[in-house]
């Protein structure tokens, strides 16, 4: 994992950036606290702006979640408000404005999506859930755990990529994908999960299911 140097934007940092001394990605333009993950790694504490320095040139998956002001070591991660794979050239400051809705990639559940009103499962809760799924020996048991979780939580495609590897056979993986897809917040990235299937026929089944469901 690339080494990340994280700091919240402050007056001094802002002056330094204007002077051209710091390279990185700046996330701002939201009037409430948020937290940022890059490539599924938490890189900030709750704040209304964030600057991530020390990034080399390349593609990064940037996700921003609603949060609350931090009063303890525990960070609350709520609704996903931004999710996009971006390219940073490694030079200067790349601005991501959360209030520029035409360009931010703010997640909005599609028609009929059951993600409405649900928060993405936080990193610590997901790790607990992942272990429970891993400990369940049979696919039916895994699906019961998943169905229970889906009553109150949504998932990212990155989380689905990890979960699908807990299933052995393609038929079981297809069933898993049908269960979880309506509760995925970043459906534009779901193709990566589909690629985890072994057989082309299995991939076609899921694509047909998504088309019937309505897509994203």
Secondary structure, DSSP 8 states (H G I E B T S, - for coil): ----EEE---HHHHHHHHTT---EEEEE--SS-EEEEETTEE---SBS-EEEE---SEEEEEEEEE----SSS------EEEEEEEEE-SSSEEEEETT-HHHH------TT-TTTT-EE--HHHHHHHHHHHHH--SHHHHHHHHHHHHTTEEB-HHHHHHHHTT--SHHHHHHHHHHHHTTBS-GGGTHHHHTT-SSHHHHHHHHHHHHHHT--
